[in-house]
């Protein structure tokens, strides 16, 4: 079967030197670090495939959906003019295939993750700060948007870095995620378009800091965000929830609303220490609030190939979590750090940089699109 055609510009593949040679899943660990010995974070056999390959299923949507602010038109229609040529080309190439009218199969990418159906609601979470959660949410969203997927980034961090990183300033919008969670404002009324086609953001403000306390007596507080997302999710392909660096009520709301968790891990030892606690909390949410929640993706960020520590951390994480760890690693580069100050994703700020190439490849891996 033909793979989905690539709509982003051709770019060079990251060399092994840039990724530290960690493009293949390592063997079983001899003695994983203490942070990874907890039985609560043992690798899940649910990610093991029968033939060592992954077949991704993308389910088409034919709902009418609502309209975003400022007359942007229907966001869920597959015939929308904002849809990338990737969808049209895929439909044409699959007309002769004996497939379901509502499903398209993407070429296997060589790992053992489960089939992927759209829409996907992904919580980008790690209670440790500075590991690249916001950077990954913004740039992964931009990479997916370039592939033709309709992406909404929900900023749940009171620091509002995802909001400013996508070029949205507080004076330019009326409603924020605080209003959605605390005042029951419709999420559709909060969504703002960005400068990148197919990419939208639900902005945050500093008011979210107070929501941590205000949510304590609120009725059914864990499900407020989930209910808000359900009103727009059928109009989108991906919803990326940028969670704050904590395990408070807002993060729990994000986990309760998501179907899967993407965990960015900085390639340093401190990043491993809190990983066990995070995954135990994911299990608690799964047991009590959201039984469908799973840790589907782990992304190694800020990888510095010059250091032995980065290589060791990457090897330990890959050995313990296996196919859940993405093959693509995000290098530590100055250009990735500079991009937010211009209100742009790295794929827009410097399209040919190592960071932009890495996030484009990560978007292909996460979505199952292979070239």
KAVEN-V940878 format. One record per run of one state. SS is the DSSP state (hx for helix, st for strand, lp for the rest). FROM is the first residue (numbers start at 1). LEN is the number of residues. If there is no record, write none. Layout:
SS:FROM:LEN + SS:FROM:LEN
This chain:
lp:1:15 + hx:16:4 + lp:20:14 + hx:34:3 + lp:37:2 + hx:39:3 + lp:42:3 + hx:45:3 + lp:48:8 + st:56:4 + lp:60:7 + st:67:1 + lp:68:1 + hx:69:3 + lp:72:2 + st:74:1 + lp:75:10 + hx:85:9 + lp:94:9 + st:103:4 + lp:107:13 + st:120:5 + lp:125:8 + hx:133:14 + lp:147:4 + st:151:5 + lp:156:5 + hx:161:5 + lp:166:4 + hx:170:3 + lp:173:4 + hx:177:6 + lp:183:4 + hx:187:3 + lp:190:1 + st:191:3 + lp:194:5 + st:199:4 + lp:203:5 + hx:208:7 + lp:215:6 + hx:221:10 + lp:231:2 + hx:233:3 + lp:236:2 + st:238:5 + lp:243:6 + hx:249:9 + lp:258:2 + st:260:7 + lp:267:2 + hx:269:5 + lp:274:1 + hx:275:14 + lp:289:6 + st:295:7 + lp:302:1 + st:303:1 + lp:304:4 + hx:308:17 + st:325:1 + lp:326:5 + st:331:1 + lp:332:2 + hx:334:9 + lp:343:3 + hx:346:4 + lp:350:4 + hx:354:14 + lp:368:4
